[in-house]
Amino acid sequence: MTNKNISYQHPDKAKPIRGSKLGASYDKGELVNEFARKKESINREGERETDSIQGNSRELSRSTSNVDWSAVRDNIQSDRNRVSKHFSDDIAGKYNEKYEELKREQKELLEIAIRK
């Protein structure tokens, strides 16, 4: 690479070739211009995304400002109670099943002992 030219070398060739011989798209000036255009395009896209994010943020802020947060809190608390009640009912049910199973086993063992 020099001030005005860029040379390319094919892996199978010993001698490099100047970009201008490959076509206008490969000379140094065109590459520098393309890099500048690409950079500008990326910057514009980033600005659009930033604007979009800021717009979404403003919209979200407007939409959440009308939320009744005390109702949300109450709903969450009632859901927690419902979940814990189901969980405790499940545990109690399993405990009762095990208790009944042990009572049956005890009764069977007592009957076997009486027969002997």
N, C-alpha and C positions, 0 to 999 in steps of 0.2 A: 504494500500500500504506500503510495506517495501522496503528495499534496493534491494532485489532480486525478490520479488513477488508482484503481483497485485491480489487482491481478488475481486470477483464479487458477487453481491447479487441480486437474483431474487426478484422482488417485493412481490411475494407470499410465499417466503421462509424466515425462520428466520435466518438460518446460511449461511454465505458467502462461496464461493468455490474459490480455487486458480485457476488462469488462466492456469497453467500447467495441471490441471485436465481436462480443456476444450479442450486442444489441443495446439500444438506448436504456433499457430498464436495468442494465447491469453496470452502468458507469457510475462513478462516485457521486456526481451531482444529483442524479436521479435517485440513488439510494438515500442520500441525505434528505432530499425532499420527501421521499416516501416515509422515512422515519419521523420527520416533523409532522406530516399529515396524520400518521398513525397516533402519534403522541397527542395531537390536538383532538382527534376522534375519541381517544380514551378519556381525555380530560372532559370533553363535552358529555360523554356518557356518564362519567362519574358525577358531574354537576346535575344531570337529569335524575340520577338515582338519589342524590342528596335531596333535591327538591321534592322528589316523590316521597322519600322517607319523612321529610319534615311535614309535608302535607298530610301523610297518614298519621303522624304524631299529633298534629293539630286536630284532625278528625277524631282520633281516639280520645283525646282530651275533652273535646266537646261531647262525645257520646258517653263518656264515663262520668261527666260532671252531673248528670241527671240520675245517677244510680243511688238507690236507697241502701246505703252500706249497712245500716242497722238491720234491715231485712235480710241482707246477704249473711250477716253474722248469725242471726237467729236461725236461718235455714241451715247453715253449716253446723251449728250446735245441735239442732234437732236431728240432722243426719248422723252426727257422731253418736247421739243417744240411741238412735235406731240401730246403728251398726253394733254398738256395744251390747244392746239388748239381744239382738240376734245371736251374737257371739256367746253371751252368757246362757241364753236358752239352749244353744247347741251343746255347750259344756254340761249343763244340767241334764239334758236329755241323755247324753253319753254316760254320765254318772249313774242315772237311774237304770239304764240298760245293763250296765255292769253289775249294779246292785241286785237286780232281778236275776241275772245269770248266776251270780254267786249264791243267791237264795235257792235256786233250783238245784245247783250242784250240791249244796249242803243237805237239802232234803233227800236227794238221791243217795248220797253217802250214808245218811242216817237210816234210810230204808234198807240199804245193803247190810249195815251193821246189825240191824234188828233181826234180819233173816238168818244170820249166822248164829 
